[in-house]
Amino acid sequence: MVLLPAEVAMQQALRSSFKSSTVIFIAHRLKGLQNMDRIIVMDQGEIKEQGSPQELAAKTDSLFYSMLQAQHISLEEFSKRE
């Protein structure tokens, strides 16, 4: 899966413009999240798990891992930085 050019441009702008800020990014497409510092997985308004994208993707019993599987994103594919 490849990020759309607009998504890549938006992520680059966010990283450079808000370098020293906390940005909350809500996403349904998970592919672009591998560059984030931390992911918080919520379910029905409750925090279920949190950690780095790489930590959560590597835990086969995590909700995040199951969400990657549902979107047909392999750990190898997710680990590639855009």
C-alpha positions in Angstrom: 0.0 0.0 0.0 1.3 3.4 -0.9 0.3 6.7 0.7 -1.4 9.2 -1.6 0.8 12.2 -2.5 -1.6 14.5 -0.6 -1.2 12.3 2.6 2.6 12.4 2.3 2.6 16.2 1.9 0.2 16.6 4.8 2.4 14.4 7.1 5.6 16.3 6.1 3.9 19.6 6.7 2.7 18.4 10.1 6.1 17.2 11.1 7.8 20.4 10.1 5.2 22.9 11.3 4.5 21.3 14.6 7.9 19.9 15.4 7.8 20.9 19.1 4.1 20.4 19.6 1.8 17.5 20.5 -0.5 16.7 17.5 -3.5 14.3 17.9 -4.1 12.5 14.7 -7.2 10.4 14.2 -6.9 7.8 11.5 -8.9 4.9 10.0 -6.2 4.1 7.5 -3.3 2.8 9.5 -0.5 2.8 6.8 0.6 6.4 7.6 0.9 5.9 11.3 4.4 4.2 11.3 6.0 7.6 11.5 4.2 8.7 14.7 5.9 8.7 18.1 3.0 7.0 19.9 -0.3 5.4 19.1 -3.3 5.2 21.5 -5.9 2.6 20.5 -9.4 3.3 21.7 -12.5 1.2 21.7 -15.9 2.6 22.7 -14.3 5.6 24.3 -11.8 3.6 26.4 -8.0 3.5 25.9 -7.2 -0.2 25.2 -3.5 0.0 24.5 -0.8 2.5 23.7 2.8 2.4 22.6 5.1 3.1 19.6 3.8 2.0 16.2 6.5 -0.7 16.0 5.8 -2.1 19.5 2.0 -2.4 18.9 2.5 -3.8 15.3 4.9 -6.5 16.6 2.5 -7.7 19.4 0.4 -10.3 17.7 -2.1 -10.2 20.5 -2.7 -6.4 20.3 -5.7 -4.7 18.9 -3.5 -2.6 16.7 -2.0 -5.8 15.1 -5.5 -7.2 14.4 -6.4 -3.8 12.8 -3.4 -4.0 10.6 -4.4 -7.6 9.6 -7.9 -6.4 8.8 -6.4 -3.8 6.4 -4.1 -6.5 4.9 -1.0 -4.7 6.0 1.9 -6.9 6.9 4.4 -6.1 9.6 7.1 -5.7 6.9 5.0 -3.3 4.9 4.0 -1.3 8.0 7.6 -1.0 9.1 8.7 0.8 6.0 9.0 4.5 6.6 7.4 6.8 4.0 
